[in-house]
Amino acid sequence: MTRFLAFMLAIFVGNLMFDSSQAAAAEVVHFQCKEWKAKHIHDAKKAEAISQTLKKLGCEVKEAKHDGHFDVKYRCEKQRDLPVKSHAEAVKWEKWFKEYGFKVYHTH
């Protein structure tokens, strides 16, 4: 698992352990992915981590293994909100969501 992915998972799990109300958050990341997207991943641990992260974020996820790699398909039809504690954290999540094809922005 890459350090970046491990870092993002740690942030996400940390957010789940605290009050997730928007009032307690410094900023809120808003994200949506109406159409199905797919990532082709060759590392089983990375595929599992990505699937679990997407599921915890409330996305629909389908997983398949074939031809020596894993397909992680996902979508999040309704806009979801992820409260975060800082601007830096919001920017990191925005970058991650954009890499996965999400429509994303954050508010203060």
C-alpha positions in Angstrom: 0.0 0.0 0.0 1.4 3.4 -0.9 2.2 5.9 1.8 -0.3 8.3 0.3 -3.1 5.8 0.4 -2.3 4.8 3.9 -2.3 8.5 4.9 -5.7 9.1 3.3 -7.2 6.0 5.0 -5.8 7.2 8.4 -7.4 10.6 7.8 -10.7 9.0 6.8 -10.8 6.6 9.8 -9.9 9.5 12.1 -12.8 11.5 10.8 -15.2 8.6 11.5 -14.0 8.5 15.2 -14.9 12.1 15.8 -18.2 14.0 15.6 -18.9 14.2 11.9 -21.4 17.1 12.0 -20.6 19.9 9.7 -20.8 22.4 12.5 -17.7 20.8 14.1 -15.7 20.7 10.8 -13.5 23.5 9.7 -14.3 22.7 6.1 -16.5 20.3 4.2 -15.6 18.4 1.0 -18.6 17.8 -1.3 -18.2 15.0 -3.8 -20.3 13.2 -6.4 -19.7 10.7 -9.2 -23.0 10.0 -11.0 -21.6 7.6 -13.7 -19.8 4.4 -13.0 -16.0 4.7 -13.1 -13.4 2.0 -12.9 -9.8 1.6 -11.7 -7.6 -1.3 -12.9 -5.3 -2.2 -10.0 -2.6 -4.9 -10.0 -2.0 -4.9 -6.2 -4.6 -6.8 -4.2 -4.0 -4.8 -1.0 -4.3 -1.5 -2.8 -7.5 -2.7 -4.5 -9.0 -3.7 -1.2 -8.0 -0.4 0.5 -9.5 1.6 -2.3 -12.8 -0.4 -2.2 -13.1 -0.1 1.5 -12.4 3.7 1.4 -15.1 4.2 -1.3 -17.6 2.1 0.6 -17.0 4.1 3.8 -17.5 7.2 1.8 -21.0 5.9 0.9 -20.3 5.0 -2.7 -21.6 1.9 -4.5 -18.6 -0.4 -5.3 -18.3 -3.5 -7.5 -15.1 -5.6 -7.5 -13.8 -8.1 -10.0 -10.6 -10.0 -10.6 -9.5 -11.0 -14.1 -6.4 -11.1 -16.4 -4.0 -10.6 -13.5 -5.6 -7.4 -12.1 -8.5 -6.1 -10.0 -11.3 -3.9 -11.3 -12.8 -1.6 -8.8 -16.0 0.0 -10.2 -17.7 2.7 -8.3 -20.2 5.6 -8.3 -21.8 7.9 -5.9 -25.0 9.2 -7.5 -26.0 11.6 -4.8 -23.7 14.4 -3.5 -22.1 13.5 -0.3 -20.3 15.6 2.3 -17.1 14.8 4.1 -16.3 17.1 7.1 -12.6 17.7 7.6 -10.6 19.6 10.2 -8.4 21.8 8.0 -7.9 23.4 4.6 -4.9 21.2 4.0 -7.0 18.1 4.6 -9.7 19.4 2.3 -7.2 20.0 -0.5 -5.8 16.4 -0.1 -9.2 14.9 -0.3 -10.1 17.1 -3.3 -7.0 15.8 -5.1 -7.9 12.2 -4.3 -11.5 12.6 -5.5 -10.4 14.2 -8.7 -7.9 11.4 -9.4 -10.9 9.0 -9.2 -13.1 11.1 -11.5 -15.4 12.7 -8.9 -17.0 16.1 -9.2 -15.6 17.7 -6.0 -15.3 21.1 -4.2 -15.0 22.2 -0.6 -16.6 24.9 1.5 -15.3 26.8 4.6 
